[in-house]
Structures are given as structure tokens and as C-alpha cells.
Amino acid sequence: MPTVFAHALVPIAIGLGLGSRRIPPRLLMAGAAAAMLPDADVVAFKFGIAYADALGHRGASHSVVFALLLGVLAALCRSPLRARAWTAFLFVACSGLSHPLLDMLTNGGLGVALLWPWSEQRFFAPWQVIEVSPFAHRFFSARGVEVLWSEARWIGMPALLLMATLAAPRFLWERHQSR
């Protein structure tokens, strides 16, 4: 898995790129939280739930259904998020879905149960370019630095490019309006 904070880069890049008028700050934070939330499934280890189980790591919480449920929750919370229901749903659902899609790009683990509850099959993308993150006790090591470099290259740089691409039309429009 990418580090939990790297998962937040996708919604933050999209939200900042689109601007606070489209993605209010509270919605941006909800999207970042939704992108990190699937990894809360590691708590299952404490209850004896195995990695490969449906409720184990990269199981149900890494599915399309889970991301859609997060989107529904956001739509129901549209007022405190200061967003339209449809905007809240789309942004948070896509943010939640970005997590398993990034995990599918890693080179370790058992894959992602993207289609749960219809299938417990675990999936990887055709190419696994992101180094899988070591768990906390091994993170501060040479391997941890290797993972951070991999995330910078395969998540950070594309996120910056995406943010700039989304922000450019708005920036050019505002610049044009000020003339």
C-alpha cells in the first residue's frame, strides 16, 4: 500500500486544482479522509481477522461499494460540508475509490477486493510501479526512503501535474477577467 498520507494527495490535488468555490475546504478535508479511511481495516488484525478475509486488509473497505457508501454519507452531510449533494457524493466517492486504485498499483500484498461483495477476488493493476509501504515499525529505514521516493515519483508528481492542469483554466480565466 502507499503510505496512508500519500492516499490523501489525490483528492487534495483535485480539490486545490478545482478551487475552493467548487470544492469547499470542508469537502476537501472529507475527501482526504475518505481517501485514507480504507486503511483503517488494519484494526481487523487486532481482532484476529486474517489479511485475506473479506473484512481483512484490502478487503471490503477497498471496494467500489465502500467508496459509494462514503459518497452517500457525504451527500447526506452536504450542509456541514458546504457543498451540493451531488458534488459531495462525487468528490468523496471518487476520493474513496482512489485508495484501492492506488493500492492496485503497488508491488506487494494480496491485491484489492475491488468488487466485494460480489467477488472476494483480489486485483492488481497490469503494472505495479509503487513500492509497497512497510508497516510502521519498519517505516523509518532505507526501505521506507525507497517507498517515499516511489510515492513521490508515481503519486506526488502526477498529483501536482493534475492540480496544475485543473487550475490552469481557472487561473487563465481570472487573469483574463482582471484585464
TORLUM-6414 format. One record per residue: residue in three letters; residue number from 1; y, x, z of N, C-alpha, C in turn. Coordinates in steps of 0.2 Angstrom, whole numbers, plus 5000, padded with zeros to 4 digits. Atoms other than C-alpha are relative to their C-alpha. Layout:
BEGIN
{r=ALA&k=NUM&n.v=Y&n.u=X&n.w=Z&ca.v=Y&ca.u=X&ca.w=Z&c.v=Y&c.u=X&c.w=Z}
...
This chain:
BEGIN
{r=MET&k=1&n.v=4994&n.u=5004&n.w=5000&ca.v=5000&ca.u=5000&ca.w=5000&c.v=5006&c.u=5004&c.w=5000}
{r=PRO&k=2&n.v=4993&n.u=4996&n.w=4999&ca.v=5018&ca.u=5006&ca.w=4998&c.v=5002&c.u=4999&c.w=5007}
{r=THR&k=3&n.v=4997&n.u=5001&n.w=4994&ca.v=5027&ca.u=5008&ca.w=5014&c.v=5003&c.u=4993&c.w=5001}
{r=VAL&k=4&n.v=4998&n.u=5007&n.w=4999&ca.v=5032&ca.u=4991&ca.w=5022&c.v=5008&c.u=5000&c.w=4998}
{r=PHE&k=5&n.v=4993&n.u=5000&n.w=5002&ca.v=5051&ca.u=4996&ca.w=5019&c.v=5001&c.u=5000&c.w=4992}
{r=ALA&k=6&n.v=4999&n.u=5000&n.w=5007&ca.v=5048&ca.u=5000&ca.w=5001&c.v=4999&c.u=4993&c.w=4996}
{r=HIS&k=7&n.v=5001&n.u=5007&n.w=5003&ca.v=5042&ca.u=4982&ca.w=4998&c.v=5007&c.u=4997&c.w=5000}
{r=ALA&k=8&n.v=4993&n.u=5004&n.w=4999&ca.v=5060&ca.u=4976&ca.w=5003&c.v=5005&c.u=5003&c.w=4994}
{r=LEU&k=9&n.v=4995&n.u=4997&n.w=5005&ca.v=5068&ca.u=4987&ca.w=4989&c.v=5000&c.u=4995&c.w=4994}
{r=VAL&k=10&n.v=5000&n.u=5005&n.w=5006&ca.v=5063&ca.u=4974&ca.w=4975&c.v=5005&c.u=4994&c.w=5001}
{r=PRO&k=11&n.v=4995&n.u=5005&n.w=5000&ca.v=5072&ca.u=4959&ca.w=4982&c.v=5007&c.u=5002&c.w=5002}
{r=ILE&k=12&n.v=4993&n.u=4998&n.w=4998&ca.v=5087&ca.u=4969&ca.w=4989&c.v=5003&c.u=5002&c.w=4993}
{r=ALA&k=13&n.v=4997&n.u=4998&n.w=5007&ca.v=5089&ca.u=4977&ca.w=4971&c.v=5002&c.u=4994&c.w=4996}
{r=ILE&k=14&n.v=4999&n.u=5006&n.w=5004&ca.v=5088&ca.u=4959&ca.w=4963&c.v=5006&c.u=4997&c.w=5003}
{r=GLY&k=15&n.v=4994&n.u=5004&n.w=4997&ca.v=5100&ca.u=4951&ca.w=4976&c.v=5006&c.u=5004&c.w=4999}
{r=LEU&k=16&n.v=4993&n.u=4996&n.w=5001&ca.v=5113&ca.u=4965&ca.w=4975&c.v=5002&c.u=5000&c.w=4993}
{r=GLY&k=17&n.v=4998&n.u=5001&n.w=5008&ca.v=5112&ca.u=4965&ca.w=4956&c.v=5003&c.u=4994&c.w=4998}
{r=LEU&k=18&n.v=4997&n.u=5006&n.w=5002&ca.v=5115&ca.u=4947&ca.w=4955&c.v=5006&c.u=4998&c.w=5004}
{r=GLY&k=19&n.v=4994&n.u=5001&n.w=4996&ca.v=5128&ca.u=4947&ca.w=4968&c.v=5000&c.u=4995&c.w=5005}
{r=SER&k=20&n.v=5000&n.u=5004&n.w=4994&ca.v=5132&ca.u=4938&ca.w=4984&c.v=5001&c.u=4992&c.w=4998}
{r=ARG&k=21&n.v=4999&n.u=5007&n.w=5002&ca.v=5138&ca.u=4922&ca.w=4975&c.v=4993&c.u=4997&c.w=4998}
{r=ARG&k=22&n.v=5007&n.u=5003&n.w=5002&ca.v=5120&ca.u=4919&ca.w=4968&c.v=4995&c.u=5001&c.w=5005}
{r=ILE&k=23&n.v=5005&n.u=4999&n.w=4995&ca.v=5110&ca.u=4927&ca.w=4982&c.v=5004&c.u=5002&c.w=5006}
{r=PRO&k=24&n.v=4996&n.u=4998&n.w=4994&ca.v=5120&ca.u=4925&ca.w=4998&c.v=4996&c.u=5005&c.w=5005}
{r=PRO&k=25&n.v=5003&n.u=4995&n.w=4995&ca.v=5117&ca.u=4938&ca.w=5012&c.v=4994&c.u=4998&c.w=5004}
{r=ARG&k=26&n.v=5006&n.u=5003&n.w=4996&ca.v=5105&ca.u=4927&ca.w=5022&c.v=4994&c.u=4999&c.w=4996}
{r=LEU&k=27&n.v=5005&n.u=5001&n.w=5005&ca.v=5095&ca.u=4923&ca.w=5007&c.v=4997&c.u=5007&c.w=4998}
{r=LEU&k=28&n.v=5002&n.u=4993&n.w=5001&ca.v=5094&ca.u=4942&ca.w=5003&c.v=4996&c.u=5002&c.w=5006}
{r=MET&k=29&n.v=5004&n.u=4998&n.w=4995&ca.v=5088&ca.u=4945&ca.w=5020&c.v=4993&c.u=4997&c.w=5001}
{r=ALA&k=30&n.v=5006&n.u=5004&n.w=5000&ca.v=5075&ca.u=4931&ca.w=5019&c.v=4995&c.u=5003&c.w=4995}
{r=GLY&k=31&n.v=5004&n.u=4997&n.w=5005&ca.v=5069&ca.u=4939&ca.w=5003&c.v=4997&c.u=5006&c.w=5002}
{r=ALA&k=32&n.v=5003&n.u=4994&n.w=4998&ca.v=5067&ca.u=4956&ca.w=5010&c.v=4995&c.u=4999&c.w=5005}
{r=ALA&k=33&n.v=5006&n.u=5001&n.w=4995&ca.v=5057&ca.u=4949&ca.w=5025&c.v=4994&c.u=4997&c.w=4996}
{r=ALA&k=34&n.v=5006&n.u=5003&n.w=5004&ca.v=5046&ca.u=4939&ca.w=5013&c.v=4996&c.u=5005&c.w=4996}
{r=ALA&k=35&n.v=5003&n.u=4994&n.w=5004&ca.v=5043&ca.u=4955&ca.w=5003&c.v=4996&c.u=5004&c.w=5005}
{r=MET&k=36&n.v=5004&n.u=4996&n.w=4995&ca.v=5037&ca.u=4964&ca.w=5019&c.v=4995&c.u=4996&c.w=5004}
{r=LEU&k=37&n.v=5005&n.u=5005&n.w=4996&ca.v=5028&ca.u=4949&ca.w=5028&c.v=4993&c.u=5001&c.w=4999}
{r=PRO&k=38&n.v=5008&n.u=4999&n.w=5001&ca.v=5011&ca.u=4951&ca.w=5019&c.v=4997&c.u=5005&c.w=5004}
{r=ASP&k=39&n.v=5003&n.u=4995&n.w=4997&ca.v=5008&ca.u=4967&ca.w=5028&c.v=4999&c.u=4998&c.w=5008}
{r=ALA&k=40&n.v=5002&n.u=5002&n.w=4993&ca.v=5008&ca.u=4958&ca.w=5045&c.v=4993&c.u=4998&c.w=5001}
{r=ASP&k=41&n.v=5007&n.u=5002&n.w=4999&ca.v=4990&ca.u=4954&ca.w=5041&c.v=4996&c.u=5006&c.w=5003}
{r=VAL&k=42&n.v=5003&n.u=4995&n.w=4997&ca.v=4986&ca.u=4971&ca.w=5048&c.v=4998&c.u=4999&c.w=5008}
{r=VAL&k=43&n.v=5002&n.u=5003&n.w=4993&ca.v=4986&ca.u=4962&ca.w=5065&c.v=4993&c.u=4998&c.w=5001}
{r=ALA&k=44&n.v=5006&n.u=5002&n.w=5000&ca.v=4970&ca.u=4955&ca.w=5060&c.v=4994&c.u=5005&c.w=5002}
{r=PHE&k=45&n.v=5005&n.u=4994&n.w=4997&ca.v=4961&ca.u=4972&ca.w=5064&c.v=4999&c.u=4999&c.w=5007}
{r=LYS&k=46&n.v=5001&n.u=5000&n.w=4993&ca.v=4965&ca.u=4969&ca.w=5082&c.v=4996&c.u=4994&c.w=5002}
{r=PHE&k=47&n.v=5005&n.u=5005&n.w=4998&ca.v=4955&ca.u=4953&ca.w=5082&c.v=4993&c.u=5000&c.w=4996}
{r=GLY&k=48&n.v=5007&n.u=4998&n.w=5003&ca.v=4940&ca.u=4961&ca.w=5073&c.v=4999&c.u=4997&c.w=4993}
{r=ILE&k=49&n.v=5000&n.u=5002&n.w=5007&ca.v=4944&ca.u=4954&ca.w=5056&c.v=5000&c.u=5006&c.w=4995}
{r=ALA&k=50&n.v=5001&n.u=4994&n.w=5004&ca.v=4937&ca.u=4966&ca.w=5043&c.v=5005&c.u=5000&c.w=4994}
{r=TYR&k=51&n.v=4996&n.u=4999&n.w=5006&ca.v=4948&ca.u=4973&ca.w=5029&c.v=4998&c.u=4995&c.w=4994}
{r=ALA&k=52&n.v=5002&n.u=5003&n.w=5006&ca.v=4938&ca.u=4965&ca.w=5016&c.v=4999&c.u=4992&c.w=5001}
{r=ASP&k=53&n.v=5000&n.u=5007&n.w=4999&ca.v=4938&ca.u=4947&ca.w=5024&c.v=5006&c.u=4997&c.w=4996}
{r=ALA&k=54&n.v=4994&n.u=5004&n.w=5003&ca.v=4949&ca.u=4933&ca.w=5016&c.v=5006&c.u=5001&c.w=5004}
{r=LEU&k=55&n.v=4995&n.u=4999&n.w=4996&ca.v=4960&ca.u=4935&ca.w=5031&c.v=5002&c.u=5007&c.w=5002}
{r=GLY&k=56&n.v=4999&n.u=4993&n.w=4998&ca.v=4959&ca.u=4954&ca.w=5032&c.v=5006&c.u=5002&c.w=4996}
{r=HIS&k=57&n.v=4994&n.u=4997&n.w=5003&ca.v=4972&ca.u=4966&ca.w=5025&c.v=4999&c.u=4999&c.w=4992}
{r=ARG&k=58&n.v=5000&n.u=5002&n.w=5007&ca.v=4977&ca.u=4962&ca.w=5007&c.v=4996&c.u=4994&c.w=4998}
{r=GLY&k=59&n.v=5004&n.u=5006&n.w=5001&ca.v=4968&ca.u=4946&ca.w=5008&c.v=5005&c.u=4994&c.w=4999}
{r=ALA&k=60&n.v=4996&n.u=5006&n.w=5001&ca.v=4976&ca.u=4928&ca.w=5009&c.v=5008&c.u=5001&c.w=5000}
{r=SER&k=61&n.v=4993&n.u=4999&n.w=4999&ca.v=4993&ca.u=4934&ca.w=5014&c.v=5003&c.u=5004&c.w=4994}
{r=HIS&k=62&n.v=4998&n.u=4996&n.w=5006&ca.v=4994&ca.u=4944&ca.w=4997&c.v=4998&c.u=4996&c.w=4994}
{r=SER&k=63&n.v=5002&n.u=5004&n.w=5005&ca.v=4990&ca.u=4929&ca.w=4987&c.v=5007&c.u=4996&c.w=4997}
{r=VAL&k=64&n.v=4995&n.u=5005&n.w=5003&ca.v=5001&ca.u=4918&ca.w=4975&c.v=5002&c.u=4994&c.w=5004}
{r=VAL&k=65&n.v=4999&n.u=5005&n.w=4996&ca.v=4998&ca.u=4904&ca.w=4986&c.v=5005&c.u=5001&c.w=5006}
{r=PHE&k=66&n.v=4996&n.u=4998&n.w=4994&ca.v=5006&ca.u=4913&ca.w=5001&c.v=5007&c.u=5001&c.w=4998}
{r=ALA&k=67&n.v=4993&n.u=4999&n.w=5002&ca.v=5021&ca.u=4918&ca.w=4991&c.v=5003&c.u=4993&c.w=4998}
{r=LEU&k=68&n.v=4998&n.u=5007&n.w=5001&ca.v=5023&ca.u=4900&ca.w=4985&c.v=5002&c.u=4996&c.w=5007}
{r=LEU&k=69&n.v=4999&n.u=5003&n.w=4994&ca.v=5022&ca.u=4894&ca.w=5003&c.v=5006&c.u=5003&c.w=5003}
{r=LEU&k=70&n.v=4993&n.u=4997&n.w=4998&ca.v=5036&ca.u=4906&ca.w=5008&c.v=5006&c.u=4997&c.w=4996}
{r=GLY&k=71&n.v=4995&n.u=5003&n.w=5004&ca.v=5046&ca.u=4899&ca.w=4994&c.v=5002&c.u=4993&c.w=5002}
{r=VAL&k=72&n.v=4999&n.u=5007&n.w=4998&ca.v=5044&ca.u=4881&ca.w=5000&c.v=5003&c.u=5001&c.w=5007}
{r=LEU&k=73&n.v=4997&n.u=4999&n.w=4993&ca.v=5048&ca.u=4887&ca.w=5018&c.v=5008&c.u=5001&c.w=4999}
{r=ALA&k=74&n.v=4993&n.u=4998&n.w=5001&ca.v=5064&ca.u=4895&ca.w=5011&c.v=5004&c.u=4994&c.w=4997}
{r=ALA&k=75&n.v=4996&n.u=5006&n.w=5003&ca.v=5069&ca.u=4879&ca.w=5001&c.v=5001&c.u=4995&c.w=5005}
{r=LEU&k=76&n.v=4998&n.u=5004&n.w=4994&ca.v=5067&ca.u=4869&ca.w=5017&c.v=5005&c.u=5002&c.w=5004}
{r=CYS&k=77&n.v=4995&n.u=4997&n.w=4995&ca.v=5078&ca.u=4881&ca.w=5026&c.v=5007&c.u=5002&c.w=4996}
{r=ARG&k=78&n.v=4995&n.u=4998&n.w=5004&ca.v=5091&ca.u=4881&ca.w=5012&c.v=5007&c.u=5000&c.w=5003}
{r=SER&k=79&n.v=4993&n.u=5000&n.w=4997&ca.v=5106&ca.u=4876&ca.w=5023&c.v=5001&c.u=5006&c.w=5004}
{r=PRO&k=80&n.v=4999&n.u=4993&n.w=4997&ca.v=5104&ca.u=4891&ca.w=5035&c.v=5000&c.u=5006&c.w=4996}
{r=LEU&k=81&n.v=5000&n.u=4994&n.w=5005&ca.v=5101&ca.u=4902&ca.w=5020&c.v=5006&c.u=5000&c.w=4996}
{r=ARG&k=82&n.v=4994&n.u=5001&n.w=5004&ca.v=5117&ca.u=4895&ca.w=5012&c.v=4998&c.u=5001&c.w=4993}
{r=ALA&k=83&n.v=5002&n.u=4999&n.w=5007&ca.v=5108&ca.u=4893&ca.w=4996&c.v=4998&c.u=4993&c.w=4997}
{r=ARG&k=84&n.v=5003&n.u=5006&n.w=5003&ca.v=5102&ca.u=4879&ca.w=4984&c.v=4993&c.u=5000&c.w=5001}
{r=ALA&k=85&n.v=5007&n.u=5000&n.w=4999&ca.v=5084&ca.u=4874&ca.w=4987&c.v=4996&c.u=5003&c.w=4995}
{r=TRP&k=86&n.v=5003&n.u=4997&n.w=5006&ca.v=5079&ca.u=4879&ca.w=4970&c.v=5001&c.u=5008&c.w=5000}
{r=THR&k=87&n.v=4999&n.u=4993&n.w=4999&ca.v=5087&ca.u=4896&ca.w=4972&c.v=4996&c.u=5003&c.w=5005}
{r=ALA&k=88&n.v=5003&n.u=4997&n.w=4994&ca.v=5080&ca.u=4899&ca.w=4989&c.v=4992&c.u=5000&c.w=4999}
{r=PHE&k=89&n.v=5008&n.u=5000&n.w=5002&ca.v=5062&ca.u=4894&ca.w=4983&c.v=4999&c.u=5006&c.w=4995}
{r=LEU&k=90&n.v=5001&n.u=4995&n.w=5005&ca.v=5063&ca.u=4905&ca.w=4968&c.v=5001&c.u=5007&c.w=5002}
{r=PHE&k=91&n.v=4998&n.u=4994&n.w=4998&ca.v=5071&ca.u=4920&ca.w=4976&c.v=4994&c.u=5003&c.w=5005}
{r=VAL&k=92&n.v=5005&n.u=4998&n.w=4995&ca.v=5059&ca.u=4920&ca.w=4991&c.v=4993&c.u=5000&c.w=4998}
{r=ALA&k=93&n.v=5007&n.u=5000&n.w=5003&ca.v=5043&ca.u=4916&ca.w=4982&c.v=4999&c.u=5006&c.w=4996}
{r=CYS&k=94&n.v=5000&n.u=4994&n.w=5004&ca.v=5047&ca.u=4930&ca.w=4969&c.v=5000&c.u=5006&c.w=5005}
{r=SER&k=95&n.v=5000&n.u=4994&n.w=4995&ca.v=5051&ca.u=4942&ca.w=4984&c.v=4993&c.u=5001&c.w=5003}
{r=GLY&k=96&n.v=5007&n.u=5000&n.w=4997&ca.v=5034&ca.u=4937&ca.w=4992&c.v=4995&c.u=5003&c.w=4995}
{r=LEU&k=97&n.v=5005&n.u=4998&n.w=5005&ca.v=5025&ca.u=4939&ca.w=4976&c.v=5001&c.u=5008&c.w=4998}
{r=SER&k=98&n.v=4999&n.u=4993&n.w=5002&ca.v=5032&ca.u=4956&ca.w=4973&c.v=4996&c.u=5005&c.w=5004}
{r=HIS&k=99&n.v=5004&n.u=4996&n.w=4995&ca.v=5022&ca.u=4963&ca.w=4988&c.v=4993&c.u=5001&c.w=4997}
{r=PRO&k=100&n.v=5006&n.u=4999&n.w=5003&ca.v=5005&ca.u=4960&ca.w=4981&c.v=5000&c.u=5004&c.w=4993}
{r=LEU&k=101&n.v=5000&n.u=4996&n.w=5006&ca.v=5010&ca.u=4966&ca.w=4964&c.v=5002&c.u=5007&c.w=5000}
{r=LEU&k=102&n.v=5000&n.u=4993&n.w=4999&ca.v=5016&ca.u=4982&ca.w=4970&c.v=4994&c.u=5003&c.w=5003}
{r=ASP&k=103&n.v=5007&n.u=4998&n.w=4997&ca.v=5000&ca.u=4984&ca.w=4981&c.v=4995&c.u=5001&c.w=4994}
{r=MET&k=104&n.v=5004&n.u=4999&n.w=5005&ca.v=4991&ca.u=4982&ca.w=4965&c.v=5001&c.u=5006&c.w=4996}
{r=LEU&k=105&n.v=4998&n.u=4994&n.w=5003&ca.v=4999&ca.u=4997&ca.w=4958&c.v=4998&c.u=5007&c.w=5004}
{r=THR&k=106&n.v=5001&n.u=4995&n.w=4996&ca.v=4993&ca.u=5008&ca.w=4972&c.v=4993&c.u=5003&c.w=4998}
{r=ASN&k=107&n.v=5007&n.u=4996&n.w=5001&ca.v=4978&ca.u=5021&ca.w=4971&c.v=4995&c.u=5000&c.w=5005}
{r=GLY&k=108&n.v=5005&n.u=5000&n.w=4995&ca.v=4969&ca.u=5016&ca.w=4986&c.v=4999&c.u=4993&c.w=5003}
{r=GLY&k=109&n.v=5001&n.u=5007&n.w=4997&ca.v=4962&ca.u=5001&ca.w=4997&c.v=4995&c.u=4997&c.w=4996}
{r=LEU&k=110&n.v=5005&n.u=5004&n.w=5003&ca.v=4951&ca.u=4987&ca.w=4991&c.v=5003&c.u=4995&c.w=4994}
{r=GLY&k=111&n.v=4997&n.u=5005&n.w=5005&ca.v=4963&ca.u=4978&ca.w=4979&c.v=5004&c.u=4994&c.w=5004}
{r=VAL&k=112&n.v=4996&n.u=5006&n.w=4997&ca.v=4973&ca.u=4962&ca.w=4982&c.v=4997&c.u=4994&c.w=4998}
{r=ALA&k=113&n.v=5003&n.u=5007&n.w=5001&ca.v=4966&ca.u=4944&ca.w=4984&c.v=5006&c.u=4996&c.w=4997}
{r=LEU&k=114&n.v=4994&n.u=5003&n.w=5003&ca.v=4980&ca.u=4938&ca.w=4972&c.v=4998&c.u=4992&c.w=4999}
{r=LEU&k=115&n.v=5002&n.u=5007&n.w=5001&ca.v=4970&ca.u=4922&ca.w=4968&c.v=4997&c.u=4996&c.w=5005}
{r=TRP&k=116&n.v=5002&n.u=5003&n.w=4995&ca.v=4965&ca.u=4917&ca.w=4985&c.v=5004&c.u=4993&c.w=5001}
{r=PRO&k=117&n.v=5007&n.u=5001&n.w=4997&ca.v=4959&ca.u=4903&ca.w=4990&c.v=4995&c.u=4998&c.w=4994}
{r=TRP&k=118&n.v=5005&n.u=5002&n.w=5005&ca.v=4951&ca.u=4900&ca.w=4973&c.v=4995&c.u=5006&c.w=4999}
{r=SER&k=119&n.v=5004&n.u=4994&n.w=5001&ca.v=4944&ca.u=4918&ca.w=4972&c.v=5002&c.u=5005&c.w=5006}
{r=GLU&k=120&n.v=4998&n.u=4995&n.w=4996&ca.v=4942&ca.u=4931&ca.w=4985&c.v=4999&c.u=5007&c.w=4997}
{r=GLN&k=121&n.v=5001&n.u=4994&n.w=5004&ca.v=4940&ca.u=4944&ca.w=4971&c.v=5007&c.u=5004&c.w=5002}
{r=ARG&k=122&n.v=4994&n.u=4996&n.w=4999&ca.v=4952&ca.u=4959&ca.w=4974&c.v=5002&c.u=5003&c.w=4993}
{r=PHE&k=123&n.v=4997&n.u=4998&n.w=5006&ca.v=4963&ca.u=4965&ca.w=4960&c.v=5004&c.u=5006&c.w=5000}
{r=PHE&k=124&n.v=4996&n.u=4995&n.w=5000&ca.v=4971&ca.u=4981&ca.w=4955&c.v=5003&c.u=5000&c.w=4993}
{r=ALA&k=125&n.v=4997&n.u=4999&n.w=5007&ca.v=4983&ca.u=4984&ca.w=4940&c.v=4996&c.u=5005&c.w=4996}
{r=PRO&k=126&n.v=5003&n.u=4995&n.w=5004&ca.v=4977&ca.u=4993&ca.w=4925&c.v=5001&c.u=5007&c.w=5001}
{r=TRP&k=127&n.v=4998&n.u=4994&n.w=4998&ca.v=4986&ca.u=5008&ca.w=4931&c.v=5002&c.u=5000&c.w=5007}
{r=GLN&k=128&n.v=4998&n.u=4999&n.w=4993&ca.v=4988&ca.u=5014&ca.w=4949&c.v=5004&c.u=5006&c.w=5001}
{r=VAL&k=129&n.v=4996&n.u=4994&n.w=5000&ca.v=5003&ca.u=5025&ca.w=4950&c.v=5003&c.u=5002&c.w=5006}
{r=ILE&k=130&n.v=4997&n.u=4999&n.w=4993&ca.v=5009&ca.u=5023&ca.w=4968&c.v=4995&c.u=5002&c.w=5005}
{r=GLU&k=131&n.v=5005&n.u=4997&n.w=4995&ca.v=5001&ca.u=5034&ca.w=4981&c.v=5000&c.u=4995&c.w=5006}
{r=VAL&k=132&n.v=5001&n.u=5004&n.w=4995&ca.v=4994&ca.u=5023&ca.w=4994&c.v=5002&c.u=5003&c.w=5007}
{r=SER&k=133&n.v=4997&n.u=4998&n.w=4994&ca.v=5003&ca.u=5024&ca.w=5011&c.v=4995&c.u=5001&c.w=5006}
{r=PRO&k=134&n.v=5005&n.u=4999&n.w=4994&ca.v=4993&ca.u=5032&ca.w=5026&c.v=5003&c.u=4995&c.w=5006}
{r=PHE&k=135&n.v=4998&n.u=5004&n.w=4994&ca.v=4994&ca.u=5021&ca.w=5042&c.v=5004&c.u=5004&c.w=5004}
{r=ALA&k=136&n.v=4995&n.u=4997&n.w=4996&ca.v=5007&ca.u=5025&ca.w=5055&c.v=4999&c.u=5007&c.w=5003}
{r=HIS&k=137&n.v=5002&n.u=4994&n.w=4997&ca.v=4998&ca.u=5039&ca.w=5064&c.v=4999&c.u=5006&c.w=4995}
{r=ARG&k=138&n.v=5001&n.u=4995&n.w=5005&ca.v=4996&ca.u=5049&ca.w=5048&c.v=5006&c.u=5000&c.w=4995}
{r=PHE&k=139&n.v=4994&n.u=5000&n.w=5005&ca.v=5013&ca.u=5045&ca.w=5040&c.v=5004&c.u=5006&c.w=5000}
{r=PHE&k=140&n.v=4996&n.u=4994&n.w=5000&ca.v=5023&ca.u=5060&ca.w=5046&c.v=4996&c.u=5006&c.w=4999}
{r=SER&k=141&n.v=5004&n.u=4994&n.w=5002&ca.v=5013&ca.u=5073&ca.w=5037&c.v=5002&c.u=5001&c.w=4993}
{r=ALA&k=142&n.v=4999&n.u=4998&n.w=5007&ca.v=5013&ca.u=5081&ca.w=5020&c.v=4998&c.u=4994&c.w=4995}
{r=ARG&k=143&n.v=5003&n.u=5006&n.w=5004&ca.v=5003&ca.u=5066&ca.w=5013&c.v=5006&c.u=4995&c.w=5000}
{r=GLY&k=144&n.v=4995&n.u=5005&n.w=4999&ca.v=5017&ca.u=5055&ca.w=5020&c.v=5006&c.u=5001&c.w=4995}
{r=VAL&k=145&n.v=4995&n.u=4998&n.w=5004&ca.v=5030&ca.u=5065&ca.w=5010&c.v=4998&c.u=4999&c.w=4993}
{r=GLU&k=146&n.v=5003&n.u=5002&n.w=5007&ca.v=5019&ca.u=5063&ca.w=4994&c.v=5001&c.u=4993&c.w=4999}
{r=VAL&k=147&n.v=4999&n.u=5008&n.w=5001&ca.v=5019&ca.u=5044&ca.w=4997&c.v=5007&c.u=4998&c.w=4999}
{r=LEU&k=148&n.v=4993&n.u=5001&n.w=5001&ca.v=5038&ca.u=5044&ca.w=4999&c.v=5003&c.u=5002&c.w=4993}
{r=TRP&k=149&n.v=4997&n.u=4997&n.w=5007&ca.v=5041&ca.u=5054&ca.w=4983&c.v=4997&c.u=4995&c.w=4995}
{r=SER&k=150&n.v=5003&n.u=5005&n.w=5004&ca.v=5029&ca.u=5042&ca.w=4974&c.v=5003&c.u=4994&c.w=5000}
{r=GLU&k=151&n.v=4996&n.u=5006&n.w=5000&ca.v=5038&ca.u=5027&ca.w=4980&c.v=5007&c.u=5001&c.w=4997}
{r=ALA&k=152&n.v=4993&n.u=4999&n.w=5003&ca.v=5055&ca.u=5034&ca.w=4975&c.v=5000&c.u=5000&c.w=4993}
{r=ARG&k=153&n.v=5000&n.u=4999&n.w=5007&ca.v=5049&ca.u=5038&ca.w=4958&c.v=4998&c.u=4993&c.w=4997}
{r=TRP&k=154&n.v=5003&n.u=5006&n.w=5003&ca.v=5039&ca.u=5021&ca.w=4955&c.v=5003&c.u=4994&c.w=5003}
{r=ILE&k=155&n.v=4996&n.u=5006&n.w=4997&ca.v=5049&ca.u=5009&ca.w=4966&c.v=5007&c.u=5001&c.w=5000}
{r=GLY&k=156&n.v=4992&n.u=4999&n.w=4998&ca.v=5066&ca.u=5016&ca.w=4971&c.v=5004&c.u=5001&c.w=4993}
{r=MET&k=157&n.v=4997&n.u=4999&n.w=5006&ca.v=5071&ca.u=5022&ca.w=4954&c.v=5000&c.u=4994&c.w=4995}
{r=PRO&k=158&n.v=4999&n.u=5006&n.w=5004&ca.v=5066&ca.u=5006&ca.w=4944&c.v=5004&c.u=4995&c.w=5004}
{r=ALA&k=159&n.v=4996&n.u=5005&n.w=4996&ca.v=5074&ca.u=4996&ca.w=4958&c.v=5007&c.u=5001&c.w=4999}
{r=LEU&k=160&n.v=4993&n.u=4998&n.w=5002&ca.v=5090&ca.u=5005&ca.w=4955&c.v=5002&c.u=4998&c.w=4993}
{r=LEU&k=161&n.v=4999&n.u=5001&n.w=5007&ca.v=5089&ca.u=5003&ca.w=4937&c.v=5001&c.u=4992&c.w=4999}
{r=LEU&k=162&n.v=5000&n.u=5007&n.w=5000&ca.v=5085&ca.u=4984&ca.w=4939&c.v=5007&c.u=4997&c.w=5003}
{r=MET&k=163&n.v=4994&n.u=5002&n.w=4996&ca.v=5100&ca.u=4982&ca.w=4951&c.v=5006&c.u=5001&c.w=4995}
{r=ALA&k=164&n.v=4994&n.u=4998&n.w=5004&ca.v=5112&ca.u=4991&ca.w=4939&c.v=5000&c.u=4995&c.w=4993}
{r=THR&k=165&n.v=5001&n.u=5004&n.w=5006&ca.v=5105&ca.u=4981&ca.w=4924&c.v=5003&c.u=4993&c.w=5002}
{r=LEU&k=166&n.v=4998&n.u=5007&n.w=4998&ca.v=5108&ca.u=4964&ca.w=4933&c.v=5008&c.u=5000&c.w=5002}
{r=ALA&k=167&n.v=4993&n.u=4999&n.w=4998&ca.v=5125&ca.u=4970&ca.w=4940&c.v=5005&c.u=5001&c.w=4994}
{r=ALA&k=168&n.v=4996&n.u=4998&n.w=5006&ca.v=5132&ca.u=4976&ca.w=4923&c.v=5004&c.u=4994&c.w=4997}
{r=PRO&k=169&n.v=4996&n.u=5006&n.w=5003&ca.v=5136&ca.u=4959&ca.w=4915&c.v=5006&c.u=4998&c.w=5005}
{r=ARG&k=170&n.v=4995&n.u=5003&n.w=4995&ca.v=5145&ca.u=4953&ca.w=4931&c.v=5006&c.u=5005&c.w=5001}
{r=PHE&k=171&n.v=4995&n.u=4995&n.w=4999&ca.v=5154&ca.u=4970&ca.w=4933&c.v=5005&c.u=4999&c.w=4994}
{r=LEU&k=172&n.v=4996&n.u=5000&n.w=5007&ca.v=5160&ca.u=4969&ca.w=4914&c.v=5004&c.u=4994&c.w=5000}
{r=TRP&k=173&n.v=4996&n.u=5006&n.w=5000&ca.v=5165&ca.u=4951&ca.w=4916&c.v=5006&c.u=5000&c.w=5005}
{r=GLU&k=174&n.v=4995&n.u=4999&n.w=4996&ca.v=5175&ca.u=4954&ca.w=4931&c.v=5006&c.u=5005&c.w=4998}
{r=ARG&k=175&n.v=4996&n.u=4995&n.w=5003&ca.v=5183&ca.u=4969&ca.w=4923&c.v=5004&c.u=4997&c.w=4995}
{r=HIS&k=176&n.v=4997&n.u=5003&n.w=5005&ca.v=5187&ca.u=4959&ca.w=4908&c.v=5005&c.u=4994&c.w=5002}
{r=GLN&k=177&n.v=4995&n.u=5005&n.w=4997&ca.v=5195&ca.u=4945&ca.w=4919&c.v=5006&c.u=5003&c.w=5003}
{r=SER&k=178&n.v=4995&n.u=4997&n.w=4996&ca.v=5206&ca.u=4957&ca.w=4928&c.v=5006&c.u=5003&c.w=4995}
{r=ARG&k=179&n.v=4995&n.u=4998&n.w=5004&ca.v=5215&ca.u=4962&ca.w=4912&c.v=5005&c.u=4995&c.w=4998}
